[in-house]
Amino acid sequence: MKVAVLGLGYVGTVTAAGLASQGHEVVGVDVDLMKVDTINGGHSPVVEPRIDDLVRSAVAAGRLQATTDARLALEHADISLICVGTPSLPRGDTDLTYIRRALSDLRDAMTVATPPAAGIHSVVIRSTVPPGTCASVVAPTFAEDELPGQWSVATAMCPEFLREGSGVQDFFAPPFVVVGTEDPRTRDSLAELFAFLGQEIHHVDLATAESLKYACNAFHAVKVTFANEMGRVFAAFGVDGRRVMEIFSQDHKLNIAPAYLRPGFAFGGSCLPKDLRALQSMARYNGVEIPMVGATMTSNEIVVRSLVDRVLGTGYRRVCLLGLSFKMDTDDLRESPNLEVAERFVGKGLDVRIYDPIVNPDLLVGANLRYLQSKLSHVNRLLAASPEEALDGAEVVIVASSHPAALAALKAADPRLVIDLHGRLGEDIERLPAYEGVSW
Ligand SMILES: NC(=O)c1ccc[n+]([C@@H]2O[C@H](COP(=O)([O-])OP(=O)(O)OC[C@H]3O[C@@H](n4cnc5c(N)ncnc54)[C@H](O)[C@@H]3O)[C@@H](O)[C@H]2O)c1
């Protein structure tokens, strides 16, 4: 394919040379003449293992050249890949100046360049941009009335996941290939462009593709900080955190795994809150600061508070809770955030009814029964014997259980608002007109 790559920094140079090495015809564009000259001289303007060889052989084969003139790159090009920088503005928001400039350079170039034989040119963002950028900045630049008659442009987001230091290696073996576009021809073009990877392409909407890179980078930063906080707190006890984390990382069931990585409701139960508090206390006692662990508790509390505020904000007074324990299939009510929500509603004078298939006063035994009777006698009174009874007259239903009887009763009920804390209730429930996700 004929490809224009705008921005010849780390991402652009690796992308341009990588694609050229696979037989694509690539013209790179940069406003920095030195970078352009360096590439045309057969060298890489960025330092990365193997990149110089890749650039040299691509230039020698005549499949890679660079220019400062977007018009030359756009001539007959099927795809433009935008790889310019998106640095932080002083307040932290993303500076889209380079993106806007590259897009307007492209649009201006269309007044003189010949469109591709295929009839459609795809403008694909590889830079990291906030969700909504493609819809609000990229697509309007190429709206039909902005374009010279012979050009037809579709847009897409295809985030880049390479790491500096292993950029070439990562380019040829990315963790995933993600394409966000509404245009089927652009989808096909990108499938052809990246066919050499032999990887399945995840097709998503534009904003999902834009969001993904932020989630990845935030998670990587959180992982580093987590390991550092654990290391620092354990060091105060003479424990080598490297050994702790080495074994920690071998747990592919819960630790290095998809577990706990779905947006949903707050954590709770008899272990997580208690042990986070204990860690904070150990750190405090030893003069070690572990703000991320502290912020985790704060963030969890915000999840609970925002659900309560959201329901109070509706003005509805009759609330039904389906599911009371902190997770399904347990009767443990200790530090259940659902229970906390129920208690706050009661405190605000709402009419609350609760159904939980397991937390049933008739079935509970031992410590949990005593806990319910002594500490939660007020909640005990709110428990309904059946989901139908709990749902009767409810205006708001908060669903924390996927128990079949509870969901069947919910489908037959007619609440004004259903808030899903669970996230996997199935399409039948998600199609209810009153359905909303707690954070989706
Ligand atoms: N560096 C990484 O490891 C990495 C990985 C994945 C994604 N990203 C994202 O990719 C984007 C680019 O990152 P980078 O590290 O390659 O940036 P960079 O700063 O190394 O390179 C950006 C290049 O764009 C050029 N440029 C600016 N305006 C231009 C224009 N109008 N036309 C042509 N060229 C123009 C600059 O001169 C510069 O050479 C950023 O959004 C970044 O967040 C970076």
The ligand as an SDF file (V2000), in Angstrom:
LIG
                    3D

 44 48  0  0  0  0  0  0  0  0999 V2000
    7.1190    7.1910   22.4520 N   0  0  0  0  0  0  0  0  0  0  0  0
    6.4330    6.0940   22.6950 C   0  0  0  0  0  0  0  0  0  0  0  0
    6.9360    5.0950   23.2200 O   0  0  0  0  0  0  0  0  0  0  0  0
    4.9900    6.0300   22.3080 C   0  0  0  0  0  0  0  0  0  0  0  0
    4.3440    4.7910   22.2520 C   0  0  0  0  0  0  0  0  0  0  0  0
    3.0110    4.7460   21.8530 C   0  0  0  0  0  0  0  0  0  0  0  0
    2.3350    5.9000   21.5400 C   0  0  0  0  0  0  0  0  0  0  0  0
    2.9820    7.0920   21.6390 N   0  0  0  0  0  0  0  0  0  0  0  0
    2.2320    8.2920   21.2500 C   0  0  0  0  0  0  0  0  0  0  0  0
    2.5490    8.5450   19.8840 O   0  0  0  0  0  0  0  0  0  0  0  0
    2.6400    9.9400   19.6400 C   0  0  0  0  0  0  0  0  0  0  0  0
    4.0210   10.3070   19.1290 C   0  0  0  0  0  0  0  0  0  0  0  0
    4.9590    9.9920   20.1140 O   0  0  0  0  0  0  0  0  0  0  0  0
    6.5290   10.0780   19.8160 P   0  0  0  0  0  0  0  0  0  0  0  0
    7.2060    9.6610   21.0790 O   0  0  0  0  0  0  0  0  0  0  0  0
    6.8370    9.3670   18.5410 O   0  0  0  0  0  0  0  0  0  0  0  0
    6.6800   11.6570   19.6010 O   0  0  0  0  0  0  0  0  0  0  0  0
    7.9820   12.4780   19.1400 P   0  0  0  0  0  0  0  0  0  0  0  0
    7.9330   13.7630   19.8580 O   0  0  0  0  0  0  0  0  0  0  0  0
    9.1990   11.6000   19.2690 O   0  0  0  0  0  0  0  0  0  0  0  0
    7.7380   12.6990   17.5980 O   0  0  0  0  0  0  0  0  0  0  0  0
    6.7400   13.5430   17.0950 C   0  0  0  0  0  0  0  0  0  0  0  0
    7.2200   14.0660   15.7570 C   0  0  0  0  0  0  0  0  0  0  0  0
    6.1400   14.7640   15.1380 O   0  0  0  0  0  0  0  0  0  0  0  0
    6.7160   15.8250   14.3980 C   0  0  0  0  0  0  0  0  0  0  0  0
    5.6740   16.7850   14.0120 N   0  0  0  0  0  0  0  0  0  0  0  0
    5.0700   17.7270   14.7510 C   0  0  0  0  0  0  0  0  0  0  0  0
    4.1470   18.3940   14.0140 N   0  0  0  0  0  0  0  0  0  0  0  0
    4.1700   17.8400   12.7750 C   0  0  0  0  0  0  0  0  0  0  0  0
    3.4400   18.0890   11.5790 C   0  0  0  0  0  0  0  0  0  0  0  0
    2.5090   19.0270   11.4830 N   0  0  0  0  0  0  0  0  0  0  0  0
    3.7280   17.3320   10.5040 N   0  0  0  0  0  0  0  0  0  0  0  0
    4.6680   16.3780   10.5630 C   0  0  0  0  0  0  0  0  0  0  0  0
    5.3840   16.1130   11.6740 N   0  0  0  0  0  0  0  0  0  0  0  0
    5.1310   16.8270   12.7660 C   0  0  0  0  0  0  0  0  0  0  0  0
    7.7900   16.3790   15.3230 C   0  0  0  0  0  0  0  0  0  0  0  0
    8.7410   17.1710   14.6520 O   0  0  0  0  0  0  0  0  0  0  0  0
    8.3810   15.0750   15.8700 C   0  0  0  0  0  0  0  0  0  0  0  0
    9.4540   14.6230   15.0630 O   0  0  0  0  0  0  0  0  0  0  0  0
    2.2660   10.6030   20.9680 C   0  0  0  0  0  0  0  0  0  0  0  0
    0.8790   10.8350   20.9730 O   0  0  0  0  0  0  0  0  0  0  0  0
    2.5920    9.5580   21.9960 C   0  0  0  0  0  0  0  0  0  0  0  0
    1.8220    9.7110   23.1700 O   0  0  0  0  0  0  0  0  0  0  0  0
    4.2850    7.1730   21.9800 C   0  0  0  0  0  0  0  0  0  0  0  0
  1  2  1  0
  2  3  2  0
  2  4  1  0
  4  5  1  0
  4 44  2  0
  5  6  2  0
  6  7  1  0
  7  8  2  0
  8  9  1  0
  8 44  1  0
  9 10  1  0
  9 42  1  0
 10 11  1  0
 11 12  1  0
 11 40  1  0
 12 13  1  0
 13 14  1  0
 14 15  2  0
 14 16  1  0
 14 17  1  0
 17 18  1  0
 18 19  2  0
 18 20  1  0
 18 21  1  0
 21 22  1  0
 22 23  1  0
 23 24  1  0
 23 38  1  0
 24 25  1  0
 25 26  1  0
 25 36  1  0
 26 27  1  0
 26 35  1  0
 27 28  2  0
 28 29  1  0
 29 30  1  0
 29 35  2  0
 30 31  1  0
 30 32  2  0
 32 33  1  0
 33 34  2  0
 34 35  1  0
 36 37  1  0
 36 38  1  0
 38 39  1  0
 40 41  1  0
 40 42  1  0
 42 43  1  0
M  CHG  2   8   1  16  -1
M  END
$$$$
